Amino acid sequence: MDSLVTSSLNYLITIEKETTTKNAVGTPIKQWGALCTCYANVYSKSDSLLSLSEGQLSNTSIIFTIRYRSDIDYSCRILFENIYYKIIGLNLIRRKVGLKLTGVAYNFK
């Protein structure tokens, strides 16, 4: 059974959520805003290189373990050490004790 050891939450991460606002003329604008900054346990699941015609792209999958939050979903992204990670997996640890977020390095522009 998974558990959450709070002393292992030793890396600071930022979780961002995309929001839509309107500019002065009413055109929708999508922006990323910080949802929370929290401590996490960070575990690298894999690191491989994908060959592309222009070069190589790192395909890094990382598992972030954090305290439970109900406002985190697949539309969020994680900022860790100046790299953005798209959330591809959300796993609940016991009954609202923690979350395991699986993220893949992604170039958000």
C-alpha positions as CSV (number, residue, x, y, z in Angstrom):
1,M,0.0,0.0,0.0
2,D,1.3,3.4,-0.9
3,S,1.8,5.9,1.9
4,L,3.1,9.5,2.1
5,V,6.3,10.2,4.1
6,T,6.3,13.9,4.5
7,S,10.0,14.1,5.2
8,S,10.7,12.8,1.6
9,L,8.9,15.9,0.1
10,N,12.1,17.8,-0.4
11,Y,11.8,19.5,-3.8
12,L,9.9,22.7,-4.5
13,I,7.6,22.5,-7.5
14,T,5.1,24.9,-9.0
15,I,1.8,23.7,-10.4
16,E,0.2,25.9,-13.0
17,K,-3.3,26.0,-14.5
18,E,-4.4,27.5,-17.8
19,T,-7.0,30.2,-17.5
20,T,-8.8,32.2,-20.2
21,T,-9.3,35.9,-19.9
22,K,-10.5,38.6,-22.3
23,N,-8.5,41.5,-23.5
24,A,-9.9,45.1,-24.0
25,V,-11.7,44.2,-27.2
26,G,-13.2,40.9,-25.9
27,T,-10.8,38.4,-27.5
28,P,-10.1,35.4,-25.3
29,I,-6.5,35.1,-24.2
30,K,-5.1,31.9,-22.7
31,Q,-2.6,32.3,-19.9
32,W,-0.8,30.1,-17.4
33,G,-1.0,31.1,-13.7
34,A,0.4,29.6,-10.6
35,L,-2.1,27.3,-8.8
36,C,0.2,26.4,-6.0
37,T,3.8,26.0,-5.0
38,C,4.4,22.9,-2.9
39,Y,7.0,20.4,-1.8
40,A,7.2,17.1,-3.6
41,N,9.2,13.8,-3.8
42,V,10.6,13.6,-7.3
43,Y,11.4,10.2,-8.9
44,S,12.7,9.8,-12.5
45,K,10.8,7.0,-14.2
46,S,12.6,7.0,-17.5
47,D,15.0,9.0,-19.6
48,S,15.3,8.3,-23.3
49,L,16.0,10.2,-26.4
50,L,13.6,10.4,-29.3
51,S,15.2,10.9,-32.7
52,L,13.7,13.6,-34.8
53,S,14.6,14.8,-38.3
54,E,15.9,18.0,-36.7
55,G,17.8,16.4,-33.8
56,Q,17.0,14.6,-30.6
57,L,14.3,15.3,-27.9
58,S,14.6,14.1,-24.4
59,N,11.5,12.1,-23.3
60,T,11.7,12.3,-19.5
61,S,9.0,10.9,-17.4
62,I,9.0,11.9,-13.7
63,I,6.7,11.0,-10.8
64,F,5.9,13.9,-8.4
65,T,4.4,12.9,-5.0
66,I,2.7,15.7,-3.2
67,R,0.1,16.2,-0.5
68,Y,-3.5,15.8,-1.6
69,R,-5.1,18.7,-3.4
70,S,-8.6,18.5,-5.0
71,D,-7.9,21.3,-7.6
72,I,-5.2,19.5,-9.6
73,D,-6.2,17.8,-12.8
74,Y,-4.9,16.9,-16.3
75,S,-5.2,20.5,-17.5
76,C,-2.4,21.6,-15.1
77,R,1.3,21.5,-15.7
78,I,4.3,21.3,-13.4
79,L,7.3,23.5,-13.3
80,F,10.4,21.8,-11.9
81,E,14.0,23.0,-12.3
82,N,13.0,25.3,-15.2
83,I,11.4,22.5,-17.2
84,Y,7.6,22.1,-17.8
85,Y,5.9,18.8,-17.4
86,K,2.6,17.8,-18.8
87,I,0.5,15.7,-16.4
88,I,-0.3,12.4,-17.9
89,G,-1.2,10.5,-14.8
90,L,-3.0,11.2,-11.5
91,N,-3.0,8.5,-8.8
92,L,-4.6,9.0,-5.4
93,I,-2.6,7.8,-2.4
94,R,-5.0,6.3,0.1
95,R,-8.0,8.4,0.9
96,K,-7.1,12.0,0.1
97,V,-3.6,11.7,1.7
98,G,-1.5,12.4,-1.3
99,L,-1.2,12.4,-5.1
100,K,1.3,10.8,-7.5
101,L,1.5,13.0,-10.6
102,T,3.2,11.4,-13.6
103,G,4.6,14.1,-15.9
104,V,6.4,14.2,-19.2
105,A,8.8,16.9,-20.2
106,Y,7.0,19.1,-22.7
107,N,7.7,22.4,-24.5
108,F,4.8,24.7,-23.6
109,K,4.8,27.9,-25.7
